Amino acid sequence: GLPPWAVTLLACLLVSAVTEFASNPATLTVFLPILSALSETLHINPLHTLIPATMCVSFGVMLPVGNPPNAIVFSYGHVQISDM
């Protein structure tokens, strides 16, 4: 019963939260097939859900596990979690 923009917003929020604790490619690999099937079930164009969710995956910049450059910087020991 949600409008299409609300489904996209919820998908983006969920993907943005998960990508803080998992790597970006792993998050995409898990969520894109799920979101694609959800979009087809709700009769929404899958591109209207998948493209924003893919862009939101790149927001994982707070924790070292979010993306490889964060892990590299964190591994040197000069930056703490609280600094990120």
C-alpha positions as CSV (number, residue, x, y, z in Angstrom):
1,G,0.0,0.0,0.0
2,L,3.0,2.3,-0.1
3,P,3.6,4.8,-3.0
4,P,6.6,4.0,-5.2
5,W,8.6,6.9,-3.8
6,A,8.2,5.5,-0.3
7,V,9.4,2.1,-1.4
8,T,12.5,3.7,-3.0
9,L,13.1,5.8,0.1
10,L,12.9,2.7,2.4
11,A,15.2,0.7,0.2
12,C,17.7,3.5,0.2
13,L,17.6,3.9,3.9
14,L,18.0,0.1,4.4
15,V,20.9,-0.2,2.0
16,S,22.6,2.9,3.5
17,A,22.4,1.4,7.0
18,V,23.6,-2.1,5.9
19,T,26.6,-0.7,3.9
20,E,28.0,0.8,7.1
21,F,28.6,-2.8,8.4
22,A,29.3,-4.7,5.2
23,S,31.3,-4.0,2.1
24,N,29.7,-2.1,-0.7
25,P,29.9,-5.0,-3.3
26,A,28.5,-7.5,-0.8
27,T,25.6,-5.2,0.0
28,L,24.8,-4.8,-3.7
29,T,25.1,-8.5,-4.3
30,V,22.5,-9.2,-1.6
31,F,20.0,-6.4,-2.0
32,L,19.7,-5.8,-5.8
33,P,18.1,-9.1,-6.6
34,I,15.7,-8.7,-3.7
35,L,14.8,-5.1,-4.7
36,S,14.4,-6.2,-8.3
37,A,11.9,-8.9,-7.4
38,L,10.1,-6.5,-5.0
39,S,9.8,-3.8,-7.7
40,E,8.3,-6.3,-10.2
41,T,5.9,-7.6,-7.6
42,L,4.7,-4.1,-6.7
43,H,4.5,-3.1,-10.5
44,I,7.2,-0.4,-10.1
45,N,9.9,0.1,-12.8
46,P,12.9,-1.7,-11.2
47,L,15.3,1.1,-12.4
48,H,13.4,3.5,-10.1
49,T,14.4,1.4,-7.1
50,L,17.7,-0.1,-8.2
51,I,19.6,3.0,-9.4
52,P,18.9,5.1,-6.2
53,A,19.8,2.0,-4.0
54,T,23.0,1.5,-5.9
55,M,24.0,5.2,-5.4
56,C,23.1,5.0,-1.7
57,V,25.6,2.1,-1.3
58,S,28.5,4.5,-1.7
59,F,27.5,6.4,1.4
60,G,29.3,3.9,3.7
61,V,32.0,6.2,4.9
62,M,31.7,6.0,8.7
63,L,33.3,2.6,9.6
64,P,36.4,1.0,8.2
65,V,34.6,-2.0,6.9
66,G,32.4,0.2,4.6
67,N,34.9,0.4,1.8
68,P,38.5,-0.4,1.1
69,P,40.0,3.1,1.3
70,N,38.6,3.4,4.9
71,A,40.1,0.1,5.8
72,I,43.5,1.1,4.4
73,V,43.5,4.5,6.3
74,F,42.3,2.8,9.5
75,S,45.0,0.1,9.3
76,Y,47.8,2.6,9.7
77,G,46.7,3.3,13.2
78,H,46.6,7.1,13.1
79,V,42.8,7.4,12.7
80,Q,40.4,6.0,15.4
81,I,36.8,4.9,14.9
82,S,35.6,8.1,16.7
83,D,37.5,10.2,14.1
84,M,35.7,8.6,11.3
